[in-house]
């Protein structure tokens, strides 16, 4: 195995502490008798455990060795994979190097583990080649990545030659991209003020726009803007404002689910992370995806100044915001920033002579969002419609409509008033009672 790995050119970045290269070093020590059989077995079992942990995380099944090699191919960001993600198949010398590497991976797919298994008295590699995973709930593993890896893995294991592997992987890069941005829908930042990293959100709720009852005008405006964005046409930053529990955040998450296959991705950023906005945009501006930078529950108190940095990012900074980035934000405040009566007078109060200029500066932030969409609490009849529509999705709720609505009215009086969120919480309550009775 280590002799094959030594021939890699483009995909050498997977070396180091990876399972593949660690196994390569183990096989080298086996061939050169540089280690005892007992220790070699122990070292192999460590890597088998790592393979099982990866398989659990991503829901791999059948041939875990093939799944793992496929996972390496579609997550390694290198000049070849990034070029094919951006522009598709291209003629160039890099293709010769890539074909060399795909020949190596073809040999790794067909690798014969039986000699080392026989010598060490183990059968773990044979077991991994015909693995039957325990069924897991989708929330436990990244189903989106799992399906793509397993589909491509089956195609590659049946490929007759390196040219076929090349074509299949190249098609995958063009269709889905490479690395974490190619495989995941949504991301968040981790780190502190000094440094950050972009981490995938692997268990994003599979919410759909149809799951949000009502608000058809609001959803259609959001759809129209997003479809223009993913198609490369002109689109606006969006502010969804209004009452809490009305579906603002749900709408954005559902939009990402709906247009993921068309290259839409989402990066969630909180107010204290605005210092990294420019760096985040620089990192994603040349990727072949459309990114929504998502800011949930956005608002600023009077003493906070982060809104000034956001203004510059949205519009007004020296560097032009790239065409593949938009900002979608939600807020309970129409103008995002808390206003006081002091803001509405030009008299000198606490040192600022022209208060009307102060409020203009604050309110100018919301004007940087080209599209503002209002979400407001439903009326009583609309609330009743939401409750009944949600309850109808659960056959275990077999109460008369009159009883459902009577209990819903009592529920909302005790639990936050009329809203779509309250309606959903009430239906969850009914489902819980129904399951208890069963």
N, C-alpha and C positions, 0 to 999 in steps of 0.2 A: 504493500500500500504506500509506504513512504517513497518508493521509487516513482510511483505514479504522481504523487503530490509534488515531487520535485520538479515536474514538467509544467506545473501551472504558471501562467504569466499574469493574466488580468485578474484572476480570482485568488491571488495569493493573500489578499487582505483577510481572508477567513482563517489564516493561520493563528499562531499564538496559543491561547488557551482553549480554542474551539475543540469540540468533541472530535472532529475529523482529524485535525493535526495531532491531537493527543493520541488518538488511536494509531496514527502513522508512526509516532515515536515508539509506541508499545510494540508495533509489528517489527520495527527496526531492531529493537532490543531482543525480540524473539528470534529473528533471523541470525543475529550476531552472537546469540547466547550471552548477552550482557546482563541478564537478570534471571533469577530463579523462576521456575514455573509457578510456584506458589505466589510470588509477588506479582508476576504477570497476570495471573488470574484475578488477584485483588485489584490491580490497576484497571483491568478490563471491566470488572463489575462496577467500578466507580463511574466509568463512562456510560455503561448500560443504564445505571440509575439516572444519569443526566439526560439520556435519551428518553427514558420513561417520564421524567419530569416535564420535558418539552412536549411530549405526546399528550400528557394530561392538560397542559396549559392550552394547547391548540386543538385538542380533540383528534389527534392522528389515529389512524387505524390501518389494519392490514399489514403493509410492509413499512415498518417504522424507519428502516434504514433508507429506503427510497424516499419516504416523506421528508426525512431529515436533509438529504442531499438536495431535494427540490426546494426546501425552505432556504437553504444557503443560496441557491441560484437566484431566487426571487427577492432576497433581502440584501444582497451585496450591491452597494452603490459604487460603481466604478465607471471609468470613461465610456466603456462600451454600453453598459446597461442604461446609463443616464442619457446617452445619445439616442438610443433606440426608444426610450420612453418619450423623448421630446419630438423626434422627427421620424420614427419608424425606420424601416430598413434603409440603409445607406451603403453605397459602395465606398470602400476605403481599406487601407492596409490593416486597420484594427480588426477587421473581420478574420484575417488569417490567424491572428493571435487568439481571437475568440474561438475559432474552430479548433485550434489546438487544445484549448481548455475544455471544450465540450467533448472532445475525444477522451480526455482524462475522466470527465464525469461519466461518460458512457461506460468506461472500463470500471469505474467505481460502482455504478449501478449493477454491473454484472460480476462484481467481485466475488471470488470463491473463498468463503470463510472456513470451509471444512478442514483444511490442513491444520490451522491453529486450534480449532475446536477439538480435533482428534488428538493433537499433541498435549493439550492442556486438560482434556477430559471435561469439556464444557459444551453446552448447546445453546447458549444465550443468543448468538447471532441467528441461528436457525429459528429460534422462537420469535425473535423480533421480525423475521421476514414473513411470519404468518400470525400476526398479533390480532387478538379480538378484544377491543377496548370495552370496558364497562360503560353502559349507556349513562350519559350525563346530561343534566339540564343545561340549556344554552347559556345561562348566566354564569356557569362555572368555567367555560372555555370560550375562546374567540372563534365563534362559528364562521364568521365571515372569512377569516384567514384559513381556517381548517378546510373549508370547502374548496378554496382555490388551490391550496397545496395538494390536496388529495386528487383533485381532478388532473392537474398538470403532472403529478407523480405517476398516475396510471398511463398517461400519454408517453412520458419519457421512458418508462420501464419497457414499453412495447416498441420503442424506436429502434429501427434496425441499424442505424449508423449515426455518426456524429453530425452529419448534415441535417438529419431529421431532428435531432436534439436542438441544434442551432435554430432551425425554423420555428420549433414549438416555443422555445424560450423567447425568441425575438418577438413573436406574435403576442406572447404574454406581456412583455414589457410595453409594447405599444397599446395593448388593450387596457392594462391595469396599472402600469408603472412598476417601479421597483422600490424596495425598502419599505419603511413604515408608512410613508405617505401613499404608496401604492396599495397597501393591504388594509389600512384602517380608515374609518370614516371620520373620527373625531380625535382631538388631542387636547392636552392641557400643558401648562408650564409647571416645572418644578425647579426649586432652587431658591436663591435669595437675591438681594439687590446686586451682588457682585457677579453672579453667574447663574445661568439657567440652562435647562434642557427641555426639549419638547418630547412629551411622553404620550403614547397612544392610549386612548380610552377604549378598553377591550370589551366592555359590556354595556354599550350604549343601548338604551331602551328602543325596541323596534316600533316606535310610535308612528302612526300614519296621520295624514291630514284629516282623513275621514273619521278618525277617533275623536276629533274635536267637533262636538255638535254645535251647529250654528256658525256665526262669524264668517259666512260665505264671502261677503264683500272683502273683508280683511284678508282672508286666505287667498282669494283670487288676485288681489293686488301684490301680495307677497310672491305668489307663483309667477306672475307676469314679470316681475323684476328679476327673479332668480333665473327664469328661463332665458331671459335676455343675457344675463351674466354668463351662464354656462355655455351659451352659444357664441360668446365673444362679442356681443353687441353692447351698446351703451347701457349701463345700469347704475343705480344709485345706492349709496349707503342707506340703511333703513333703521328707523327708530320705531319700535313697537311700544306704545305707552298706554297707560290706563290703569284700571282697577286691578288689584291683586286677584289671582285665581281665575283669570279669564282666558288663559291659554296662550299668552305671549311666548313664553319659553317653549311650550309644547309645539307651537307653530314652527319655530326655527328648527327644533330637533327633527320634526317630521319632514321639513324641507330638505335637510341633509340626507335623511334616509331615502327620500324620493329621488334625489338627483345624484346620489353617490356613484351610480353606474355611468353617469355622464361626466365624471371627474370632479364632482364637488366635494370639498373637505371642510372641516370646521376646526378652528383652534379657539378654545375657551381661555379668556384672559380676564383676570380680576384687576380691580383698580390699583392695588398695591404693586402690580406687575407692569404698569404702563411704562416704567423706565426701560423695559425690554422691547417695547413695541417696534422701534426702528430695527433692532437686531433681528427680531422675528421676521419682519417683512423682508429684510435682506436675505434671510435664509430661504425663503419660499418663493421669491419673485421669479426665479428662473426655472421653477418646476412646472411640469406639464399638467397642472391641476388648477382649479379655481378654489380659492380659499375664502371662507367666511371667518373673519375674526369676530368671535361671539362674546359680547359683554352683557352678562345677565344682571338685572336689578341695578342698573347704573344710576347713580345719583351722587351729588356732591354737597357737602355742607358748606356753610358760608366761609369757613376758614381754610378749606381745602383748595389747593391750587393745581391738582393733577389735571383738571379740565383743560388747562392751558397747553399741556403736552399733547393731550388728545386732539385739541383743535389743530395743532401744527401737523400732526400725523394725517388727519383726515384731509385737510386742505390748508395750505399756507406755508408748509415747510419748503426748504430749498430743494430737497429731493422729491421727484414726482412719484406719487403712489402708483405702483405697478397695476397693470390692467387685470391681473389675475387675483386681486385682493379687494374685498369689500368688508365693511364693518356693519354687522347687525347687532343692535343693542336693544334691551328691554328696560323699561323703567316705569315706576308708578307715578313719576313726575313728568308732566308735559314738557317742561323746560329743563329737566335734569338737575338744576341747581336750586337750592333753597333760596327763596326771596324773602326779604324783610321789608317792613314799611320804611325803614331807613333808606333802602335802595331807591325809593320812589320820590325822593325830594332832593333838590339841589343844594340844600342848606348844608353847612359843614357839620358833620356828625362823626365823631371819632376820627377826625383827621382827613377824610376824603371830601374835597370841596364839591366836586360835581358827581353826585350820586347817580344821576340819570346816565352818565357815561359808564359808571360801574355796572349798572344793570344791563346796559347794551352789550358790554363785554361778556357778561355771563350768558345772556340769552343768545349771543351769536353762536354758541356751541351747537345748539339744536338746529340752527340753520345750515350747519355743515352736513346734516343728514338730508339728502335730497328727497327722501320719502319718509313721511311720518304716518303711521297707521294707528288709529285709536281702538283699544279694546276696553269695553265698558261692561259693568255688571248687567246681567240679563234682567228683563222685566219678570214679574211673577209668571205670566203665561210661558215665557221663554224658558224660565227655570224648570217649570213643570215638564215642558217638552224635552229638555235635556235629561231630566231624571228618568222619564219613561223610555227614552231612546237608549240610555245606558243600561237600564234594567232589562230591556228586551234582548240584550246581547248575552244574558245569563239565564238559560232555561231553568236553572235551579231556583230562580226567584219566581214563584208561581202565585203571588198575591194578587188580588184585584187591584186595578189601577187606582181606585179611590183610596184604598188602604195605603198603597205605596205613596201617593201624594200627601196623604194626611201625615204619615210618618216622616216624609221628607220635609214638610213644613215645620214640624216640631224639631227635627234634627237641625235645620239651618238656623232656627232661633237660638239654639244652644251652642252652635259650632261655627260662628263667623259670618252668618248672613248668606244672602243669595249670591252664588257664583258657580261657575262650572266646576271649580275645585271642590266646593262643598257638595255638589251633586255627585261627583265621583266618589268622594269619601263616604257619602251616605250609601251608595250602591255597594261599595266595598263592605260596609257594615251589614247590609242585607245578605250579601254572599256569605259572609262569615257565619251569620245566624243559620242560613240554609244548610251549610256544610255541617254545622254542629248537630242539627236535627237529624241529618242522614246518618 
